[in-house]
Amino acid sequence: VRIFSRNNGYAISTPSKDQYHSDGIASRGTGYGMMAIRVDGHDLFAVYNANKAARQMAVNENKPILIEVMVDR
């Protein structure tokens, strides 16, 4: 299972930094026993390669993986 999270820096209408104190969403995945990848959402090739790597990790490890895609609002 691959879980995609699009992070635009906002939680509804409030900046993310005011909603939770961490460096993003990817770090939360490890707390749930998931592997996590953070990728620049403006780089098509980086997103493609991260998705490809995530699929390989999910298949090899038989665990879910969280992909945090950093984008602008």
N, C-alpha and C positions, 0 to 999 in steps of 0.2 A: 504494500500500500504506500503510495506517495501522496503526501498532503502538501498542497501549495498554499502559501500564505502571502498575499500581496501586501507589503508594508509601505504605506505612503506617508508614514510619520504622524498620522492622526488617528485617534480613537473617537469615532463619530464626529464631534466638532472640537475636540480638545487635543492639543499636541500629545503624542504618546508619552513623552517624558513626564507629563503631569498625571498620567493614568497608572503607570507602573515604573518601577525603578530597576531597569536592567538595560542591557545594550541592544535589545531587540527581542524578536519572537523566537529566533532560532535557539537561543540559550534556554528557553523554556522547554523545548522538546526533550532535551536530555533529562530533565526532571521527571519526565514520563517514560523514560527508558527508550526514547527514540533517538536515532541518529539525526543530525541536522546539518543543513547546508544553507549558507547565505550567499545570494548571488545578485549582481547588478542587473536590474530589470531593463536597463537601457541598452544592454549588450546582448543582442539576439544570440550570438554564438556562445556566450557564457551561459545563458539560460538553457540553450540546447545541450551543452556539455554537462551542465549540472544535472539536468533531467536524465541524461543518459547514465551518468555516474550514479545517481540516486536509484535508478532502476536496477543497475547491477548490484549495488549494495543491498537493496531490498530483497533481491532474488537470492544472493549469496548468504546473507545473514538471516533471512526469513523474519525480518522485523520491519515495522513501518519507518518511514523517514520523512522528516519535515523539511520542506524547501521554502525558505523565506526569500521572496523576490522584492528587492528594494526598488521602489519607483517614486515618482513625484505625484503630488495630488493634482 
